[in-house]
Amino acid sequence: MKNSPHKEIMRELDFAINELQELEAYPLEKLAEIVKDVGFECERCTRCCTREYNDHVFLLEKDVERVLSIDPDCTAPAPYFDFCDKNGTFYVEGYALRYKDDGTCKFLKNGLCSIYNERPSICRIYPYMLHREMDEEGNLDWRQVSGLNEHGYYHVEMDDETSLDIARQVKEYEALYLKQRINFFKTVLKHFEQNKLRHVQRQYDLLMRNFDKGEDVGVLVYHKGKLQPHKHKI
């Protein structure tokens, strides 16, 4: 790996594989206890449905087809792009919901989700999560809740069965996400090797500055085991 031209991809791949193993070993009962203690209840403030609060809503592959059947123009390549080759093509692990010009979710209407019964997986488990992030001291640790005490009601009474079911859904979502990420890395690695390409950080930084200014960029989005071309602007 030290001398590999694809060390960035291989490093991220190894990290994702390791995180999946740790996720699967994380006790379901421990997460259920945290869910029950948090006792979150939505107050319909719709903050989580805005770019200002959540800069994107990532879609699992099973979510993409469902929301596209409702609105064919509701997806965009997920931020943030992972790699960029020498030809200026970006690579990203999947799709996200497209926001409206005012920064609200495309499906938010009159303060309510217009596709509530068909909403994406991440919306169903929010604000619960289970993945590792750096803390303020730079230590890698588990995070189980997003936006704690920033919206909604907390410490609402919840029975054991409900908290266990939520915990099970959270672990399932995070596992599916990591498996998609792992397959994305493997697919990009194969694509790079077959086409004699590699990630070029200088090209990435240059074109990302152009992208931030509103210029079009070429993106290959991972979906259904393939890299799909997508012309995208901010």
N, C-alpha and C positions, 0 to 999 in steps of 0.2 A: 504493500500500500504506500510506503514511503516515497517510492519513485514512480508511482502510478500517475498518469495524466488525469485520472479521474478520482483523485483522492478526496475532493470535496464531496462528491456523490457517495463514495464508499463510506466516508465518515458519517454522513447523515443516515445512510442505510443502516450502518451498525448501531447507531444511536436509536433509531426507530425500532429495530428488532429487539434491542435490549429493553426499551420502554414497554413494548408489547408483552414481553415475558414478565416484567415487573407488574404490569397492569393485571395480567391474568392471575398473578400470585397475590394480589391485593385482596384482603378478606372482604367478602361481600357484606358480612355482618358489621364490620367496622364502618364502611361507607353508609350503611343503612342507619347506624346510630347517629352519624353526623347529619344525615338528611332529616332524621326525626328531631334532632336537637335544633337545627336551623328552622324547621317548620315554616318554610316559605309559602306565602299565598299571594297570588297576583292581585294588584289593585287597579289594573287596567290603565296605568299611567302612560303606556306605550313608549317609554324611554328606550327599552331594549329593541324597539323596532326602528331605530334611527341610526344613521351613520355616525352621528356625534357620540353616541354611547357605545355602539358595537360597530366597528368600522367595516365588518362584513359578516354575512351569514353563510357559512360554508355548507355545501350540499354534498351529502354522500351520493354515490352513484345511483342508488335506488331512489333518492329524492329528485334527481335531475329529471328523469323521464316523467315523473308524476307532475312536477310543477310546469314543465314544458307543455304537457297536454292541456294545461289550463291557460297558459299564456306563453306562446312561442318566443317572446322577446323578454323573458324575465330573468335570464341568466347572463353572467359575464365571467371571464376568467378570474379566479380568486386571487386577491392580493395575499401575500406578496410573492412575486415571481421568484422561482428557486434558482434557475440557472440561465445563462445566456451564452450562445456559441459565437464563433468568430464571424458568422454571417449576420449577427444581430438578431437572431431568433431567441425569444424567451421561452422558458419551459415552466409550467406550473401544474400542481398536483390535482387540480379539479376546478369546479365551477362554484360560484357564489350567487346569491340572489342579487339582482340589479336594483339599485336604489333609484327613486325618482329624483328629479332635479332639486327638490326641496330637502333631500337627504333622508326621506322616510322610505320604509319598505314599499315596494311596488304593490303589495297586497294589503296594505293598511288603508282602510276606508272608513271614514266617520268614526275614527277612534277604535275600530275593531279589526281583527284579522278576517279578511274576506274568504280565506281558504282554511279556516281553523281545523276542520276535520282532515284536511290534506296537507297540513303544514309540515315543513321539513323536520327531520329527526332532531336537530339541535334545538329547535324551538320547543319541542315536546319535553325535553329534559331540563331546559333552562330554569333556574340559574345554576343547576348542579353540573359538575364536571369531575373529571378525574385524570389529571395529567400533571407532569412535573414542570415547574418553572423555577427560575432563579429568584430567591428572596432578596431583600434589600442588602444583605451582606454577601450576595453572590453565591449562596449555597443552593444547590438543586434540591427542591422539596416538592411534595405533593400539594396540589390545589384541588379543593373539592367544591368550592362555591365561587360564583362570579358576582361582583357588585354587591357584596354584603353590606346591608344597611343603607344602600343607596336608593332603593325603591322597593315597593311591595311591603307586605306585612310579614313579620317574623315571629317565631315561637308559637305559631298556631298549632293546636293539638293535632297530632297525627298518629294513627294506629300503626302497629308493627308491620302488618301486612302491606299497607300503603308505602311505608318507608322502604321496605325490602323490595317492593316492585319498582320503585323509582331508582333505587340503587342498581338493580339488575339492568334496567334500561340504560342507565348512565354507563355502566361497564360495557354493555353491548355496543353503544354508540362509539365510545372511545376505541374499542377493539376494531370495529369496522373502519374507523378513520385511520388508525395506524396501519391496518392491512392495506388500505388503499394507498397510503403514503409509501409503504414498503414496495408495493408493486409499481408505483410511479418511478421510484428510484431505479428499480431493476430494468424497467422499460427504457428510461433515459440512458442508462448505462449501456444497454444493448444497442440503442440507436446511435450513440456516440461512437461506439466501437465499430459498428458496421459502416458508418459514414465518415470515419476518421475526423471526428469532431471532439471538442472538449469545452469545458466551461472556461470563459475568459472574463475575469473579474473587471478588468479595465473597460471592456466593451459593455459589460453589465452596468457599471457606474455611469458611463457616458450616455447610454441610451435611456437609462432610468431618469436621468436629469431631463432629457428631451420629453420623455413620457409624462413627467410631472408638469411640464409646460403645456401639455395637451396634444403633443404630436402622436400620430399613429405608430404603433409598433406591431411586429408580428409575434404571435404567441402560439405555442403548441400546448394544448390543454389535455391532460390525461383523462380519458373516459373510456370505459369498457375495454380496458386492456390496450388502448391505442392512444397515440398522440394526435389530437385533432387540431387542424389549423384554425386560427381565430385572429382576425385583424381587430385590434383594440386600441381605444384611446381613453384617457382618463375622463 
